[in-house]
């Protein structure tokens, strides 16, 4: 059974930093592209960042580019999202996702985590 478990969310002040982690199990992690999505209250889920299976290619939404960094450790079956210079509008539930293809930037994935709350206070 595939599981994606996010951790590292919490409450932070504007301008602060957080690092999210997503531990994967039940799949051959190194074969999957991984991504992070977020859903703010009253809004649809949106793409934030993605990383290729090798880690050699990354993509970001314009809203997080230059502030967020996605990375992965295939030896630990874990993907990370380093979030710096956080803004109140970054407040959302952040979801980890895995896909064998290249659908993450289209908002699609084979597997999803349960989500981690990130709240940025002004």
PLY file of the C-alpha trace (Angstrom):
ply
format ascii 1.0
element vertex 122
property float x
property float y
property float z
element edge 121
property int vertex1
property int vertex2
end_header
0.00 0.00 0.00
1.40 3.35 -1.06
1.69 5.99 1.63
2.86 9.58 1.40
3.17 11.18 4.82
3.82 14.90 5.14
5.41 16.52 8.17
6.93 19.84 9.17
3.92 22.09 8.89
3.01 24.63 11.53
2.57 28.28 12.39
5.18 30.82 11.39
5.35 34.60 11.12
5.56 36.36 7.80
9.14 36.38 6.57
9.94 33.14 8.35
10.82 29.70 7.03
9.55 26.15 7.24
10.67 22.87 5.71
8.10 20.27 4.76
9.03 16.61 4.39
7.15 13.83 2.65
8.13 10.25 3.43
7.06 7.72 0.82
6.53 3.99 1.23
5.05 1.18 -0.80
6.42 2.40 -4.14
9.73 2.46 -5.98
10.42 6.05 -5.02
13.32 6.67 -7.39
11.03 6.03 -10.38
8.50 8.72 -9.47
8.39 12.41 -10.10
7.33 14.13 -6.88
5.45 17.32 -6.30
3.93 19.68 -3.78
0.50 21.23 -4.09
-1.43 23.51 -1.80
-5.01 24.39 -1.08
-5.97 27.59 0.69
-9.33 27.97 2.44
-12.10 28.46 -0.09
-9.78 27.92 -3.05
-8.95 25.07 -5.38
-5.82 23.02 -4.97
-2.90 24.47 -6.94
0.49 23.28 -8.09
3.48 24.62 -6.14
6.59 22.65 -7.13
7.75 19.43 -8.77
10.98 17.49 -9.10
11.95 14.78 -11.57
12.80 11.24 -10.49
16.52 12.01 -10.59
16.24 15.41 -8.99
17.81 16.98 -12.04
14.77 18.95 -13.13
12.58 21.17 -10.97
9.57 23.32 -11.74
7.82 25.98 -9.69
4.65 27.99 -9.75
5.30 31.68 -10.32
3.85 32.45 -6.88
6.62 30.52 -5.08
9.54 30.83 -7.49
12.63 32.22 -5.79
11.26 31.52 -2.30
10.57 27.77 -2.27
13.01 24.97 -3.09
12.03 21.37 -3.76
14.57 18.59 -3.28
14.63 14.84 -2.78
16.72 12.13 -1.19
16.14 8.86 -3.01
18.09 6.94 -0.37
15.56 8.08 2.24
12.46 7.94 0.02
11.77 11.52 1.00
10.98 14.75 -0.80
11.33 18.17 0.81
9.96 21.65 0.33
12.05 24.44 1.83
9.87 27.52 2.16
11.54 30.87 2.83
10.24 34.43 2.99
6.80 33.11 3.80
3.78 35.35 3.26
0.28 35.19 4.75
-1.00 34.19 1.32
1.11 31.02 1.56
-1.29 29.79 4.25
-2.73 26.50 3.01
-2.79 22.76 3.41
0.24 21.41 1.56
-0.02 18.06 -0.18
2.71 15.76 -1.41
2.10 13.86 -4.65
3.80 11.17 -6.74
3.48 10.43 -10.43
5.26 8.08 -12.83
4.60 10.41 -15.74
4.85 14.15 -16.19
1.39 15.19 -15.07
2.22 17.00 -11.86
2.27 20.45 -13.41
-1.18 19.64 -14.79
-2.47 19.04 -11.28
-2.64 15.29 -11.65
-0.88 12.50 -9.78
-1.15 8.81 -9.05
-0.77 9.18 -5.30
-1.50 11.90 -2.79
-0.63 12.51 0.83
-3.08 13.61 3.48
-1.70 17.12 3.75
0.06 19.33 6.28
-1.22 22.68 7.49
0.99 25.72 7.04
-0.20 28.96 8.60
1.64 32.23 8.10
0.67 35.08 10.40
1.10 38.72 9.46
0 1
1 2
2 3
3 4
4 5
5 6
6 7
7 8
8 9
9 10
10 11
11 12
12 13
13 14
14 15
15 16
16 17
17 18
18 19
19 20
20 21
21 22
22 23
23 24
24 25
25 26
26 27
27 28
28 29
29 30
30 31
31 32
32 33
33 34
34 35
35 36
36 37
37 38
38 39
39 40
40 41
41 42
42 43
43 44
44 45
45 46
46 47
47 48
48 49
49 50
50 51
51 52
52 53
53 54
54 55
55 56
56 57
57 58
58 59
59 60
60 61
61 62
62 63
63 64
64 65
65 66
66 67
67 68
68 69
69 70
70 71
71 72
72 73
73 74
74 75
75 76
76 77
77 78
78 79
79 80
80 81
81 82
82 83
83 84
84 85
85 86
86 87
87 88
88 89
89 90
90 91
91 92
92 93
93 94
94 95
95 96
96 97
97 98
98 99
99 100
100 101
101 102
102 103
103 104
104 105
105 106
106 107
107 108
108 109
109 110
110 111
111 112
112 113
113 114
114 115
115 116
116 117
117 118
118 119
119 120
120 121
